[in-house]
């Protein structure tokens, strides 16, 4: 199954931030760009369709617009050799800016916001006296305005101006899917020739190409030359891990330019790693074959590998890392069951204040990441059975002023595209997508009712009275790993479908079976593991996708898994790649929830609470 949307959250934001160099601009000198704001349309730019001139500008009266995967515009600029430069532009929506030097492209992407934002790229000209600057497609429509280029100093390095030393790759390997004539080692042979490529057949799934360094090193950038990269885009993710075993960390995801076979250099999240994995998911030609002609890894000095493991207990798992979560569109609920939705409440979230009830700290921010904690015996809100510490989507931002109206079909909730035209006009959005990256820290270990043990909800779509989808995580105390499943309510308000995603066997595919003689999941998620999920509802078609350790678990996979392995039947037996939700929801209003909905209200053994840390929460309509 092809993924319907891209996971473009953290990597796009981090790449833009990391590429904003800390170098001093005191001695910066402007370099002339012809028609930098597109006031003379595409004069002096070479543009490739689908491209257009837009009146939705940052300044002046015009901007450039790119709407498709092959869309691009570029201009050759005269530069000095061995000089550091900083390229900037304002982008609304999705887009990337770049510079091509000596057949190598360096890029920086926007974060996808509707408002114009400044995107910055630093590079060095090396031995060249001419570079090509460009703007291009980055997964969705984008507008570009006010390009600028400044020289910022002189150095003898080439490429990006910091942390860009090429690291020696010891070997390369894949997951056994490559063509016998085009093995993994072709991707590290210093040749970008088509005849010297790595080629692997995805067969409707993703394929992995892994490069191994001689030792753990600080990795800051990864360069990839895509086979047939001038005629098709490739959707991909980059993962890294310390040493040669253990868990993978995603450090980047993007779509290739689709306009070049040259090496494209991606500014990944800085990390100490020995192995780098490129996970190729799909290409715009619809071919199952993924082709890479060359991979380069860039970074700093080698670092010592950490051989010692910290003891991780159920009581405390600490998440580290920098997060960037927009809190201006959320209200919240804590352990006393009261919904906090007005302007002052939302401002508290924006200010990253520690929040809670009855003297408890139930919503805590650390370096932008947010941890939700709630005790089993905390109160529940009206209409709810269990305690919660979670966010509730409010589509009107807090700066709009006034009290946040959360009832009815208003601008503070959304509807599906199956709704009437009047309801679509009255609502704040149509259809919805929620992406999250999280770590489950703690779950309960006992309960009066066995089916409540270790069970939490970490994300959902809520309607007026029913939930089109709820994502569950459950780990039993005798197990090292937990399972993930989602339920879909029908018009009665009861789950009509329960779809198992990961961590199930014939003996623990339902709560009833699990309370008998449960079996340890072989492919589950342990406490402390970082994983991601996506909820996408378009019309009456619901898709839930989970990412763990470099692998993708699609809705299609989950439906097949449930139908063949589970004792519980799926109501929509004809569904294959998405779940068809009940017609009831065509006249309902929706809002997302993310955080912790503890499904245990009785457990008293320690730990008698649950805790979840979110590193990404990203909503789109």
GIBELPE-V733872 format. One record per residue. N is the residue number from 1. PSI is psi in radians with two decimals (* if undefined). D_CENTER is the distance of its C-alpha to the mean C-alpha in Angstrom with 2 decimals. Layout:
<<N	PSI	D_CENTER> <N	PSI	D_CENTER>>
//
This chain:
<<1	2.38	18.21> <2	2.37	16.06> <3	2.40	12.58> <4	-0.60	13.16> <5	2.89	10.03> <6	2.56	7.37> <7	1.54	3.65> <8	0.43	4.60> <9	-1.63	3.75> <10	-0.78	5.51> <11	-0.72	7.03> <12	-0.72	8.55> <13	-0.84	9.91> <14	-0.70	11.13> <15	-0.73	12.62> <16	-0.69	14.52> <17	-0.77	15.76> <18	-0.54	16.80> <19	-0.11	18.65> <20	1.60	20.73> <21	2.63	23.56> <22	0.21	25.84> <23	2.64	28.87> <24	2.43	31.71> <25	0.29	32.35> <26	-0.60	35.93> <27	0.37	37.32> <28	2.54	34.87> <29	2.32	36.57> <30	2.50	35.33> <31	2.35	35.25> <32	2.25	36.30> <33	2.23	33.88> <34	2.26	35.73> <35	0.95	34.65> <36	-0.38	31.46> <37	0.19	30.89> <38	0.45	31.80> <39	-0.39	34.84> <40	0.71	36.76> <41	-2.28	34.17> <42	0.38	33.14> <43	2.34	36.36> <44	0.00	35.96> <45	2.53	32.49> <46	1.96	32.11> <47	2.61	29.70> <48	2.26	28.37> <49	2.68	27.78> <50	1.88	25.94> <51	2.70	26.55> <52	2.95	28.53> <53	2.29	29.84> <54	2.64	28.56> <55	0.02	30.45> <56	1.43	27.31> <57	2.87	27.84> <58	-0.85	27.03> <59	2.97	30.68> <60	-2.48	33.68> <61	-0.03	33.68> <62	2.78	31.33> <63	2.84	27.90> <64	2.55	26.46> <65	2.30	24.15> <66	2.24	22.10> <67	-0.08	21.22> <68	2.94	20.77> <69	-0.48	19.53> <70	-0.02	22.87> <71	2.36	23.27> <72	2.69	24.16> <73	2.60	26.86> <74	2.82	28.36> <75	2.36	31.36> <76	2.34	33.34> <77	2.35	34.12> <78	2.27	36.97> <79	2.95	36.08> <80	2.66	37.92> <81	2.71	37.48> <82	0.78	35.80> <83	2.43	34.37> <84	2.37	31.11> <85	2.72	29.56> <86	2.04	26.91> <87	2.32	25.57> <88	2.72	24.18> <89	2.77	23.49> <90	2.29	22.32> <91	2.36	19.55> <92	2.24	18.89> <93	-2.50	15.93> <94	2.37	14.14> <95	2.87	16.10> <96	2.58	16.86> <97	2.76	20.13> <98	2.95	21.78> <99	2.29	25.02> <100	2.13	26.69> <101	2.06	29.26> <102	0.84	31.42> <103	0.22	29.26> <104	2.27	26.07> <105	2.37	23.31> <106	2.37	21.24> <107	2.81	18.46> <108	2.36	16.37> <109	2.72	13.87> <110	2.96	13.75> <111	-0.03	11.06> <112	0.13	11.89> <113	2.64	14.31> <114	-0.57	17.49> <115	2.61	19.70> <116	2.40	20.73> <117	2.65	19.32> <118	2.20	20.79> <119	2.35	18.96> <120	2.46	20.83> <121	2.25	21.42> <122	2.40	24.10> <123	2.93	26.05> <124	2.46	29.54> <125	-0.27	31.94> <126	-2.34	33.56> <127	0.06	36.78> <128	2.60	35.92> <129	0.04	37.63> <130	2.36	35.32> <131	2.75	31.55> <132	2.07	29.65> <133	2.64	27.16> <134	2.87	24.92> <135	2.51	22.28> <136	2.99	20.27> <137	2.56	17.85> <138	0.89	14.08> <139	-0.34	12.82> <140	3.08	14.72> <141	2.47	17.87> <142	2.72	18.52> <143	2.54	21.68> <144	2.47	23.06> <145	2.73	25.99> <146	1.06	28.12> <147	2.55	27.46> <148	2.57	29.19> <149	2.27	29.98> <150	2.43	31.67> <151	2.39	33.27> <152	0.04	32.68> <153	3.07	34.84> <154	2.35	36.26> <155	3.00	35.14> <156	0.04	35.75> <157	2.85	32.19> <158	2.81	30.47> <159	-2.60	26.93> <160	2.66	24.60> <161	0.02	26.80> <162	2.51	25.45> <163	0.79	24.39> <164	0.44	24.69> <165	2.38	27.37> <166	2.32	26.96> <167	2.56	26.74> <168	2.18	28.87> <169	2.19	27.24> <170	-0.79	29.51> <171	2.99	28.52> <172	2.56	25.96> <173	2.88	25.49> <174	-2.91	23.50> <175	0.50	23.41> <176	0.27	26.72> <177	0.01	25.65> <178	2.72	27.05> <179	2.48	30.15> <180	-0.45	33.23> <181	-0.19	34.12> <182	1.24	30.73> <183	2.98	29.72> <184	-0.61	26.91> <185	-0.31	29.39> <186	-0.41	29.66> <187	-0.09	26.30> <188	0.53	27.87> <189	0.24	31.37> <190	0.37	31.25> <191	2.32	31.62> <192	0.31	29.42> <193	2.50	32.02> <194	-0.60	31.03> <195	-0.19	33.64> <196	1.09	32.01> <197	2.81	28.53> <198	2.27	26.40> <199	2.27	26.05> <200	2.51	24.49> <201	2.06	24.54> <202	-0.61	21.37> <203	0.68	23.41> <204	-0.07	20.68> <205	-3.09	18.23> <206	2.76	16.34> <207	2.63	18.51> <208	2.30	18.17> <209	2.11	20.14> <210	2.28	20.64> <211	2.38	22.53> <212	2.18	24.48> <213	2.94	25.98> <214	-0.52	29.37> <215	2.96	28.07> <216	2.31	25.26> <217	2.76	24.52> <218	1.99	22.41> <219	2.25	19.87> <220	-0.41	18.62> <221	2.67	18.20> <222	2.26	18.12> <223	2.35	20.18> <224	2.25	20.08> <225	2.06	22.86> <226	2.31	22.04> <227	2.34	24.99> <228	0.53	26.03> <229	-0.19	23.38> <230	-0.19	25.76> <231	-0.08	25.74> <232	2.60	22.33> <233	2.73	18.64> <234	2.24	16.49> <235	2.26	12.88> <236	2.89	11.78> <237	2.68	9.79> <238	2.29	11.74> <239	2.75	12.54> <240	2.67	15.41> <241	2.63	17.91> <242	2.39	21.16> <243	-2.70	24.26> <244	0.25	24.41> <245	3.00	23.41> <246	-2.95	21.16> <247	2.66	17.46> <248	2.57	14.76> <249	2.21	12.07> <250	2.27	9.08> <251	-0.09	9.98> <252	2.60	8.72> <253	2.53	7.53> <254	-3.09	9.79> <255	2.30	12.84> <256	2.88	16.22> <257	-0.56	18.84> <258	0.18	21.06> <259	0.17	24.08> <260	2.54	24.99> <261	0.04	25.91> <262	2.93	25.94> <263	2.17	23.74> <264	2.18	20.51> <265	2.20	19.42> <266	2.31	15.81> <267	1.62	15.47> <268	2.87	13.28> <269	2.20	12.85> <270	2.34	16.48> <271	2.62	17.29> <272	2.12	20.51> <273	2.72	20.41> <274	-0.49	22.89> <275	2.37	20.78> <276	2.25	18.05> <277	2.25	16.60> <278	2.09	15.52> <279	1.78	14.06> <280	2.15	15.33> <281	-0.78	14.23> <282	2.88	16.38> <283	2.80	18.51> <284	-0.25	19.89> <285	-0.16	23.32> <286	0.20	22.42> <287	2.53	23.94> <288	-0.26	23.20> <289	2.22	24.14> <290	2.31	21.67> <291	2.24	23.56> <292	2.24	23.01> <293	-0.48	26.12> <294	2.56	25.23> <295	2.37	22.74> <296	2.56	23.37> <297	2.32	21.98> <298	2.63	22.77> <299	-2.73	23.16> <300	-2.60	25.87> <301	2.67	28.48> <302	2.57	28.30> <303	2.73	27.78> <304	2.49	29.26> <305	2.44	27.40> <306	1.95	27.18> <307	-0.40	29.30> <308	2.51	29.78> <309	2.34	27.57> <310	2.47	27.33> <311	2.22	28.51> <312	2.16	25.88> <313	2.84	27.49> <314	-0.48	26.50> <315	-0.49	27.68> <316	2.09	25.28> <317	2.12	22.04> <318	2.25	20.78> <319	2.38	17.20> <320	2.74	17.09> <321	2.81	14.80> <322	2.35	14.13> <323	2.75	11.84> <324	1.53	11.79> <325	2.23	11.81> <326	1.87	13.96> <327	0.01	16.75> <328	-0.09	19.08> <329	0.42	18.33> <330	2.46	18.93> <331	-3.03	22.16> <332	2.82	22.57> <333	2.38	24.87> <334	-2.96	26.31> <335	-0.20	28.82> <336	-0.02	31.76> <337	0.08	30.17> <338	2.30	30.48> <339	2.26	27.90> <340	1.82	27.39> <341	-0.03	26.54> <342	3.14	28.72> <343	-0.75	28.11> <344	-0.66	29.15> <345	-0.77	26.84> <346	-0.64	23.77> <347	-0.64	25.07> <348	-0.67	25.20> <349	-0.78	21.46> <350	-0.65	20.90> <351	0.02	23.36> <352	0.71	21.52> <353	2.61	24.79> <354	2.23	25.40> <355	2.70	26.18> <356	-3.06	28.08> <357	2.69	31.29> <358	0.65	34.64> <359	0.03	34.07> <360	2.60	30.89> <361	1.81	27.70> <362	-0.34	25.06> <363	1.97	22.19> <364	2.32	21.86> <365	2.41	19.76> <366	1.89	19.52> <367	0.64	18.23> <368	-0.34	15.91> <369	2.67	14.53> <370	2.27	16.24> <371	2.27	18.26> <372	2.29	19.94> <373	2.43	23.28> <374	2.41	26.04> <375	2.69	29.32> <376	-0.60	30.58> <377	0.23	33.62> <378	2.85	31.94> <379	2.87	32.91> <380	2.68	31.17> <381	2.92	30.81> <382	2.31	33.05> <383	-0.07	32.42> <384	2.63	30.24> <385	-0.55	31.53> <386	2.81	29.21> <387	2.73	28.09> <388	2.71	24.72> <389	1.74	22.78> <390	2.97	19.90> <391	2.61	18.60> <392	2.14	19.93> <393	2.27	18.51> <394	1.87	21.04> <395	-0.46	20.24> <396	2.15	23.08> <397	2.73	22.15> <398	-0.44	24.48> <399	-0.17	26.18> <400	-0.28	27.62> <401	2.91	30.16> <402	3.05	32.05> <403	2.44	31.32> <404	1.99	28.12> <405	2.05	29.36> <406	0.08	27.32> <407	2.64	29.86> <408	-3.06	30.39> <409	1.64	28.86> <410	-3.11	28.28> <411	-0.07	25.93> <412	0.12	24.17> <413	3.07	23.04> <414	2.89	22.04> <415	2.94	23.50> <416	2.90	22.73> <417	0.01	24.13> <418	-0.19	26.86> <419	2.86	28.27> <420	2.75	31.42> <421	-0.60	31.32> <422	-0.71	32.75> <423	-0.66	30.09> <424	-0.63	27.34> <425	-0.63	29.19> <426	-0.43	29.64> <427	2.91	26.07> <428	-0.17	23.34> <429	2.93	21.03> <430	2.21	21.05> <431	2.83	18.61> <432	2.67	15.27> <433	2.23	11.57> <434	2.23	9.78> <435	2.46	6.30> <436	2.56	6.90> <437	2.29	7.14> <438	2.91	10.91> <439	2.16	14.21> <440	2.06	17.32> <441	-0.78	20.17> <442	2.47	23.23> <443	2.89	24.63> <444	2.81	28.24> <445	-0.08	30.85> <446	2.84	33.67> <447	2.75	34.54> <448	-0.71	37.60> <449	2.13	35.85> <450	-0.52	34.31> <451	-0.10	31.50> <452	-0.24	30.04> <453	2.22	29.74> <454	0.34	26.31> <455	2.28	24.57> <456	2.82	21.91> <457	2.30	19.63> <458	-0.08	16.13> <459	2.60	15.03> <460	2.82	17.12> <461	2.24	18.43> <462	2.38	21.88> <463	-2.87	24.77> <464	-0.79	28.12> <465	-0.39	29.39> <466	2.94	27.24> <467	2.01	23.64> <468	-0.51	22.27> <469	2.47	19.73> <470	2.30	19.29> <471	2.17	17.06> <472	2.51	19.33> <473	2.41	19.24> <474	2.25	22.74> <475	2.22	24.38> <476	2.62	28.15> <477	-0.46	30.01> <478	0.01	31.63> <479	2.64	28.42> <480	-0.44	26.10> <481	2.68	23.12> <482	3.04	21.95> <483	2.82	20.95> <484	2.34	18.41> <485	2.93	19.68> <486	2.65	19.49> <487	2.67	22.49> <488	2.05	23.41> <489	2.50	26.41> <490	-2.93	29.19> <491	-0.30	31.63> <492	-0.23	33.46> <493	-0.02	30.56> <494	2.63	30.51> <495	2.05	27.88> <496	-0.50	28.95> <497	2.46	26.28> <498	2.06	24.76> <499	2.10	22.28> <500	2.29	21.78> <501	-0.88	18.51> <502	2.50	19.17> <503	0.48	22.10> <504	2.62	25.01> <505	3.12	28.52> <506	-0.38	31.57> <507	-0.05	32.73> <508	0.58	29.79> <509	-0.16	28.13> <510	2.79	29.43> <511	-0.68	30.23> <512	-0.77	33.89> <513	-0.68	33.80> <514	-0.50	31.72> <515	-0.13	34.38> <516	-1.55	36.97> <517	1.27	36.37> <518	2.64	32.60> <519	2.45	31.48> <520	2.18	28.99> <521	2.36	25.68> <522	-0.37	25.35> <523	0.59	21.62> <524	-2.93	20.39> <525	2.11	18.20> <526	2.78	20.30> <527	2.36	20.35> <528	-0.22	18.45> <529	2.40	15.94> <530	2.28	12.26> <531	2.96	10.31> <532	2.67	7.51> <533	2.77	8.60> <534	2.30	8.51> <535	2.18	11.85> <536	2.07	13.19> <537	1.99	16.85> <538	1.98	18.73> <539	-2.18	22.46> <540	0.28	23.50> <541	2.03	20.88> <542	2.28	18.33> <543	2.36	15.54> <544	2.19	13.66> <545	2.47	11.42> <546	2.41	10.87> <547	2.29	9.56> <548	2.21	12.07> <549	0.68	13.71> <550	0.00	12.57> <551	2.60	13.61> <552	2.27	12.40> <553	1.79	14.43> <554	2.95	14.80> <555	-0.69	16.95> <556	-0.78	19.70> <557	-0.78	19.74> <558	-0.68	19.94> <559	-0.80	22.73> <560	-0.76	24.65> <561	-0.80	24.26> <562	-0.73	25.54> <563	-0.58	28.35> <564	-0.43	29.67> <565	-0.32	29.27> <566	2.58	29.48> <567	-0.25	32.69> <568	2.26	31.03> <569	2.69	31.19> <570	2.26	28.69> <571	-0.83	30.37> <572	1.35	28.92> <573	-0.32	30.30> <574	-0.17	29.84> <575	2.46	26.05> <576	-0.85	24.34> <577	-0.09	20.79> <578	2.81	20.15> <579	2.26	22.04> <580	1.97	24.51> <581	2.87	24.76> <582	2.53	28.22> <583	-0.39	30.04> <584	-0.62	30.59> <585	-0.13	27.21> <586	-0.43	28.21> <587	0.23	30.23> <588	2.81	28.01> <589	2.73	25.70> <590	2.75	22.17> <591	2.60	19.88> <592	2.66	16.74> <593	2.47	17.21> <594	2.48	14.94> <595	-2.29	16.53> <596	2.02	19.49> <597	1.69	22.17> <598	2.14	24.59> <599	0.44	26.50> <600	2.21	29.44> <601	0.15	32.21> <602	-0.35	35.00> <603	2.33	34.04> <604	-0.27	36.01> <605	2.63	35.66> <606	2.27	33.60> <607	2.34	30.69> <608	0.72	31.41> <609	3.04	27.99> <610	2.71	24.28> <611	2.39	21.47> <612	2.37	17.65> <613	2.26	15.42> <614	2.29	12.08> <615	-0.36	10.02> <616	2.32	7.32> <617	1.96	8.73> <618	2.18	7.98> <619	2.48	10.75> <620	2.51	12.13> <621	*	15.63>>
//
